């Protein structure tokens, strides 16, 4: 009888969790595909493997990201408003890397200084209805962390 009571109380909780996850997870978040891996922003703090933070103080930053006006000078460009967007490029798979933007630095995670001035570890160009420069910076830094290595190829 005790097993039945436990089962009877756990099943509704599991159903609610699955339903809540599908509802919360169905919101489209900025995402880029890097080969077989996709890097996606999430608002679910506890599911993210990488937590990035932003700062206005250059001395507190671990990564500097510059917003450029010229896509030719950018290390990473986001232009998703044209015909070239690939809506299925970030389908859910086990290799997804989830990133969240934290209000404060978390466990030594990257702290981004975002500006229009250089020098910078990454330069980004953003012309998008769905991505903000802040989200693009979080994705590029979250994809590479503090390693500051060039991005080979990505798609939206």
C-alpha positions as CSV (number, residue, x, y, z in Angstrom):
1,X,0.0,0.0,0.0
2,X,2.8,2.4,0.8
3,X,4.4,1.8,-2.7
4,X,1.1,2.7,-4.3
5,X,0.9,5.9,-2.3
6,X,4.4,6.9,-3.3
7,X,3.7,6.0,-6.9
8,X,0.4,7.9,-6.8
9,X,2.2,11.1,-5.5
10,X,5.3,10.8,-7.8
11,X,3.4,10.3,-11.1
12,X,1.6,13.7,-11.0
13,X,4.8,15.5,-10.1
14,X,6.6,13.8,-13.0
15,X,3.8,14.7,-15.4
16,X,3.9,18.3,-14.2
17,X,7.6,18.5,-14.6
18,X,7.5,17.1,-18.2
19,X,4.7,19.5,-19.1
20,X,6.5,22.5,-17.6
21,X,9.7,21.6,-19.3
22,X,8.0,21.3,-22.7
23,X,6.2,24.6,-22.2
24,X,9.2,26.5,-21.0
25,X,11.6,24.9,-23.4
26,X,9.3,25.6,-26.4
27,X,10.3,29.3,-26.4
28,X,12.7,30.0,-29.2
29,X,16.1,31.2,-27.8
30,X,19.1,32.5,-29.7
31,X,21.1,29.6,-30.9
32,X,24.0,28.8,-33.2
33,X,25.2,25.5,-34.7
34,X,28.9,24.7,-34.6
35,X,29.4,21.5,-36.5
36,X,27.6,18.8,-34.7
37,X,27.1,20.9,-31.6
38,X,24.7,23.7,-31.0
39,X,25.1,26.5,-28.5
40,X,21.9,27.9,-27.2
41,X,20.9,30.6,-24.7
42,X,18.6,29.4,-22.0
43,X,16.6,31.2,-19.3
44,X,16.7,28.1,-17.2
45,X,19.7,28.9,-15.0
46,X,20.1,25.4,-13.5
47,X,20.2,23.6,-16.9
48,X,23.1,25.7,-18.3
49,X,26.6,24.3,-18.4
50,X,28.1,27.8,-18.9
51,X,27.1,30.9,-17.1
52,X,28.4,34.2,-18.6
53,X,28.1,37.6,-17.0
54,X,28.6,41.1,-18.3
55,X,30.4,44.1,-16.7
56,X,30.9,47.7,-17.5
57,X,34.2,47.7,-15.7
58,X,37.0,46.6,-18.0
59,X,39.3,45.6,-15.1
60,X,36.7,42.9,-14.0
61,X,36.3,41.4,-17.5
62,X,37.9,38.1,-18.6
63,X,36.8,38.5,-22.2
64,X,36.5,41.7,-24.3
65,X,34.0,41.7,-27.1
66,X,33.8,44.6,-29.6
67,X,30.7,45.4,-31.6
68,X,31.7,46.4,-35.2
69,X,29.9,48.1,-38.0
70,X,31.7,46.1,-40.7
71,X,31.0,42.4,-41.1
72,X,34.4,42.0,-42.8
73,X,36.3,42.9,-39.6
74,X,34.2,40.7,-37.4
75,X,35.2,37.3,-36.0
76,X,31.5,36.4,-35.7
77,X,28.6,37.9,-37.6
78,X,24.9,37.4,-37.0
79,X,22.6,38.3,-39.8
80,X,19.4,36.4,-39.7
81,X,16.9,38.7,-41.3
82,X,17.5,37.6,-44.9
83,X,16.7,34.5,-46.9
84,X,19.9,32.7,-45.7
85,X,18.7,31.9,-42.2
86,X,18.7,28.2,-41.3
87,X,15.8,27.7,-38.9
88,X,16.5,24.0,-38.3
89,X,20.2,24.3,-37.6
90,X,19.8,24.2,-33.8
91,X,17.6,21.2,-33.3
92,X,17.7,19.6,-29.9
93,X,20.4,16.9,-29.6
94,X,22.6,15.5,-26.9
95,X,25.5,17.7,-28.0
96,X,23.7,20.9,-27.2
97,X,25.6,23.4,-25.0
98,X,23.3,25.6,-22.9
99,X,24.4,29.0,-21.8
100,X,22.8,31.5,-19.5
101,X,23.4,35.1,-18.8
102,X,23.9,35.6,-15.1
103,X,23.5,38.9,-13.2
104,X,26.8,38.2,-11.4
105,X,29.9,36.1,-12.2
106,X,29.3,32.4,-11.4
107,X,32.0,30.0,-10.4
108,X,34.8,31.6,-12.4
109,X,32.7,31.8,-15.5
110,X,33.5,34.3,-18.3
111,X,32.8,38.0,-17.5
112,X,32.3,39.9,-20.8
113,X,33.1,43.6,-21.4
114,X,31.0,44.6,-24.4
115,X,31.8,47.8,-26.2
116,X,32.2,49.5,-29.6
117,X,35.9,50.2,-28.8
118,X,38.9,47.9,-29.1
119,X,41.1,46.1,-28.4
120,X,39.0,43.0,-28.2
121,X,39.3,39.2,-27.9
122,X,36.3,38.9,-30.2
123,X,34.7,41.2,-32.7
124,X,31.0,40.7,-33.6
125,X,28.7,42.1,-36.2
126,X,25.0,41.9,-35.4
127,X,22.1,42.8,-37.7
128,X,19.2,40.8,-36.4
129,X,15.5,40.9,-35.3
130,X,16.1,38.0,-32.9
131,X,19.6,38.4,-31.6
132,X,20.9,41.3,-29.5
133,X,24.6,42.2,-29.5
134,X,24.6,41.0,-25.8
135,X,23.1,37.6,-26.8
136,X,25.6,37.2,-29.7
137,X,28.5,38.0,-27.3
138,X,27.2,35.5,-24.8
139,X,26.9,32.8,-27.5
140,X,30.4,33.3,-28.9
141,X,32.1,33.5,-25.5
142,X,30.0,30.6,-24.2
143,X,31.0,28.5,-27.2
144,X,34.7,29.1,-26.5
145,X,34.9,30.3,-23.0
146,X,38.1,32.2,-22.1
147,X,40.1,30.4,-24.7
148,X,39.9,33.2,-27.3
149,X,40.3,31.0,-30.3
150,X,38.8,31.8,-33.7
151,X,35.4,30.4,-34.6
152,X,35.7,28.1,-37.7
153,X,32.0,28.1,-38.9
154,X,28.6,28.6,-37.4
155,X,25.1,28.8,-38.7
156,X,21.9,30.2,-37.2
